[in-house]
Amino acid sequence: MVLWRPTGPEELELVRASGWRRWPPRLPDQPIFYPVLNEEYAIKIARDWNVPASGAGYVTRFAIDAGFAARYPVRQAGGQTILELWVPAEQLEEFNDHIIGEIEVVHEFR
């Protein structure tokens, strides 16, 4: 299963420090890790939210074992194509263990 994650520069640096293999732990006010199921939605968040908030926005892409990912609910966060996979923060380490290959940056906005 291919997922996308819009991210800012601070989170991206932590991903880079992991060797492009893991997402960093969530902050206390972030109970959910939510990669998205659609590249266009990820672009919109990175461009329209991350850039104003932190000066840069990135869209990352990664693969995860689909059988494992099926345990997490897909939530519609708006229109029909605005879909997120909701992973509880306390399960992120196990989620990271099921990433296949590296997390890659596919778009950058400034």
C-alpha positions as protocol buffer text, in pm:
chain_id: "A"
residue {
  index: 1
  type: MET
  ca { x: 0 y: 0 z: 0 }
}
residue {
  index: 2
  type: VAL
  ca { x: 138 y: 341 z: -96 }
}
residue {
  index: 3
  type: LEU
  ca { x: 75 y: 635 z: 137 }
}
residue {
  index: 4
  type: TRP
  ca { x: 170 y: 1001 z: 130 }
}
residue {
  index: 5
  type: ARG
  ca { x: 256 y: 1228 z: 421 }
}
residue {
  index: 6
  type: PRO
  ca { x: 265 y: 1607 z: 401 }
}
residue {
  index: 7
  type: THR
  ca { x: 527 y: 1735 z: 639 }
}
residue {
  index: 8
  type: GLY
  ca { x: 720 y: 2041 z: 744 }
}
residue {
  index: 9
  type: PRO
  ca { x: 1097 y: 2082 z: 769 }
}
residue {
  index: 10
  type: GLU
  ca { x: 1131 y: 1977 z: 1134 }
}
residue {
  index: 11
  type: GLU
  ca { x: 954 y: 1645 z: 1091 }
}
residue {
  index: 12
  type: LEU
  ca { x: 1138 y: 1583 z: 763 }
}
residue {
  index: 13
  type: GLU
  ca { x: 1472 y: 1631 z: 938 }
}
residue {
  index: 14
  type: LEU
  ca { x: 1377 y: 1363 z: 1193 }
}
residue {
  index: 15
  type: VAL
  ca { x: 1281 y: 1127 z: 909 }
}
residue {
  index: 16
  type: ARG
  ca { x: 1618 y: 1198 z: 743 }
}
residue {
  index: 17
  type: ALA
  ca { x: 1797 y: 1125 z: 1074 }
}
residue {
  index: 18
  type: SER
  ca { x: 1624 y: 783 z: 1083 }
}
residue {
  index: 19
  type: GLY
  ca { x: 1784 y: 693 z: 750 }
}
residue {
  index: 20
  type: TRP
  ca { x: 1452 y: 760 z: 573 }
}
residue {
  index: 21
  type: ARG
  ca { x: 1297 y: 456 z: 747 }
}
residue {
  index: 22
  type: ARG
  ca { x: 1081 y: 584 z: 1035 }
}
residue {
  index: 23
  type: TRP
  ca { x: 837 y: 851 z: 1136 }
}
residue {
  index: 24
  type: PRO
  ca { x: 922 y: 1031 z: 1460 }
}
residue {
  index: 25
  type: PRO
  ca { x: 711 y: 992 z: 1774 }
}
residue {
  index: 26
  type: ARG
  ca { x: 412 y: 1221 z: 1796 }
}
residue {
  index: 27
  type: LEU
  ca { x: 416 y: 1523 z: 2024 }
}
residue {
  index: 28
  type: PRO
  ca { x: 186 y: 1517 z: 2329 }
}
residue {
  index: 29
  type: ASP
  ca { x: -81 y: 1719 z: 2142 }
}
residue {
  index: 30
  type: GLN
  ca { x: -70 y: 1480 z: 1843 }
}
residue {
  index: 31
  type: PRO
  ca { x: -264 y: 1164 z: 1938 }
}
residue {
  index: 32
  type: ILE
  ca { x: -293 y: 1043 z: 1577 }
}
residue {
  index: 33
  type: PHE
  ca { x: -41 y: 991 z: 1296 }
}
residue {
  index: 34
  type: TYR
  ca { x: -231 y: 1034 z: 972 }
}
residue {
  index: 35
  type: PRO
  ca { x: -68 y: 962 z: 639 }
}
residue {
  index: 36
  type: VAL
  ca { x: -303 y: 1020 z: 347 }
}
residue {
  index: 37
  type: LEU
  ca { x: -422 y: 791 z: 69 }
}
residue {
  index: 38
  type: ASN
  ca { x: -407 y: 1044 z: -213 }
}
residue {
  index: 39
  type: GLU
  ca { x: -113 y: 1244 z: -348 }
}
residue {
  index: 40
  type: GLU
  ca { x: -324 y: 1546 z: -447 }
}
residue {
  index: 41
  type: TYR
  ca { x: -453 y: 1585 z: -91 }
}
residue {
  index: 42
  type: ALA
  ca { x: -96 y: 1562 z: 44 }
}
residue {
  index: 43
  type: ILE
  ca { x: 14 y: 1832 z: -202 }
}
residue {
  index: 44
  type: LYS
  ca { x: -266 y: 2062 z: -88 }
}
residue {
  index: 45
  type: ILE
  ca { x: -170 y: 2027 z: 279 }
}
residue {
  index: 46
  type: ALA
  ca { x: 204 y: 2068 z: 217 }
}
residue {
  index: 47
  type: ARG
  ca { x: 157 y: 2371 z: -7 }
}
residue {
  index: 48
  type: ASP
  ca { x: -134 y: 2546 z: 165 }
}
residue {
  index: 49
  type: TRP
  ca { x: -64 y: 2466 z: 529 }
}
residue {
  index: 50
  type: ASN
  ca { x: 301 y: 2367 z: 584 }
}
residue {
  index: 51
  type: VAL
  ca { x: 449 y: 2651 z: 376 }
}
residue {
  index: 52
  type: PRO
  ca { x: 267 y: 2932 z: 563 }
}
residue {
  index: 53
  type: ALA
  ca { x: 331 y: 2760 z: 899 }
}
residue {
  index: 54
  type: SER
  ca { x: 703 y: 2684 z: 856 }
}
residue {
  index: 55
  type: GLY
  ca { x: 831 y: 2826 z: 527 }
}
residue {
  index: 56
  type: ALA
  ca { x: 847 y: 2491 z: 348 }
}
residue {
  index: 57
  type: GLY
  ca { x: 625 y: 2194 z: 284 }
}
residue {
  index: 58
  type: TYR
  ca { x: 714 y: 1849 z: 159 }
}
residue {
  index: 59
  type: VAL
  ca { x: 516 y: 1556 z: 29 }
}
residue {
  index: 60
  type: THR
  ca { x: 664 y: 1220 z: 115 }
}
residue {
  index: 61
  type: ARG
  ca { x: 568 y: 880 z: -23 }
}
residue {
  index: 62
  type: PHE
  ca { x: 620 y: 542 z: 135 }
}
residue {
  index: 63
  type: ALA
  ca { x: 493 y: 187 z: 115 }
}
residue {
  index: 64
  type: ILE
  ca { x: 360 y: -20 z: 399 }
}
residue {
  index: 65
  type: ASP
  ca { x: 243 y: -378 z: 424 }
}
residue {
  index: 66
  type: ALA
  ca { x: -124 y: -358 z: 320 }
}
residue {
  index: 67
  type: GLY
  ca { x: -232 y: -644 z: 545 }
}
residue {
  index: 68
  type: PHE
  ca { x: -85 y: -466 z: 846 }
}
residue {
  index: 69
  type: ALA
  ca { x: -227 y: -126 z: 743 }
}
residue {
  index: 70
  type: ALA
  ca { x: -578 y: -276 z: 719 }
}
residue {
  index: 71
  type: ARG
  ca { x: -600 y: -271 z: 1099 }
}
residue {
  index: 72
  type: TYR
  ca { x: -624 y: 109 z: 1095 }
}
residue {
  index: 73
  type: PRO
  ca { x: -938 y: 296 z: 1000 }
}
residue {
  index: 74
  type: VAL
  ca { x: -952 y: 515 z: 692 }
}
residue {
  index: 75
  type: ARG
  ca { x: -1121 y: 843 z: 778 }
}
residue {
  index: 76
  type: GLN
  ca { x: -1279 y: 1085 z: 535 }
}
residue {
  index: 77
  type: ALA
  ca { x: -1160 y: 1430 z: 637 }
}
residue {
  index: 78
  type: GLY
  ca { x: -1365 y: 1626 z: 385 }
}
residue {
  index: 79
  type: GLY
  ca { x: -1451 y: 1542 z: 25 }
}
residue {
  index: 80
  type: GLN
  ca { x: -1453 y: 1193 z: -122 }
}
residue {
  index: 81
  type: THR
  ca { x: -1079 y: 1197 z: -201 }
}
residue {
  index: 82
  type: ILE
  ca { x: -974 y: 1348 z: 133 }
}
residue {
  index: 83
  type: LEU
  ca { x: -883 y: 1021 z: 303 }
}
residue {
  index: 84
  type: GLU
  ca { x: -646 y: 963 z: 593 }
}
residue {
  index: 85
  type: LEU
  ca { x: -522 y: 648 z: 763 }
}
residue {
  index: 86
  type: TRP
  ca { x: -551 y: 703 z: 1139 }
}
residue {
  index: 87
  type: VAL
  ca { x: -272 y: 542 z: 1340 }
}
residue {
  index: 88
  type: PRO
  ca { x: -281 y: 598 z: 1719 }
}
residue {
  index: 89
  type: ALA
  ca { x: 41 y: 765 z: 1834 }
}
residue {
  index: 90
  type: GLU
  ca { x: 118 y: 482 z: 2074 }
}
residue {
  index: 91
  type: GLN
  ca { x: 122 y: 237 z: 1779 }
}
residue {
  index: 92
  type: LEU
  ca { x: 355 y: 438 z: 1556 }
}
residue {
  index: 93
  type: GLU
  ca { x: 666 y: 235 z: 1638 }
}
residue {
  index: 94
  type: GLU
  ca { x: 495 y: -86 z: 1527 }
}
residue {
  index: 95
  type: PHE
  ca { x: 363 y: 95 z: 1219 }
}
residue {
  index: 96
  type: ASN
  ca { x: 719 y: 205 z: 1137 }
}
residue {
  index: 97
  type: ASP
  ca { x: 832 y: -158 z: 1158 }
}
residue {
  index: 98
  type: HIS
  ca { x: 603 y: -238 z: 863 }
}
residue {
  index: 99
  type: ILE
  ca { x: 728 y: 33 z: 626 }
}
residue {
  index: 100
  type: ILE
  ca { x: 870 y: -126 z: 311 }
}
residue {
  index: 101
  type: GLY
  ca { x: 1178 y: 48 z: 175 }
}
residue {
  index: 102
  type: GLU
  ca { x: 1253 y: 415 z: 233 }
}
residue {
  index: 103
  type: ILE
  ca { x: 1038 y: 721 z: 284 }
}
residue {
  index: 104
  type: GLU
  ca { x: 1101 y: 951 z: -12 }
}
residue {
  index: 105
  type: VAL
  ca { x: 1035 y: 1319 z: -78 }
}
residue {
  index: 106
  type: VAL
  ca { x: 833 y: 1356 z: -399 }
}
residue {
  index: 107
  type: HIS
  ca { x: 738 y: 1727 z: -385 }
}
residue {
  index: 108
  type: GLU
  ca { x: 882 y: 2037 z: -219 }
}
residue {
  index: 109
  type: PHE
  ca { x: 713 y: 2375 z: -179 }
}
residue {
  index: 110
  type: ARG
  ca { x: 854 y: 2704 z: -49 }
}
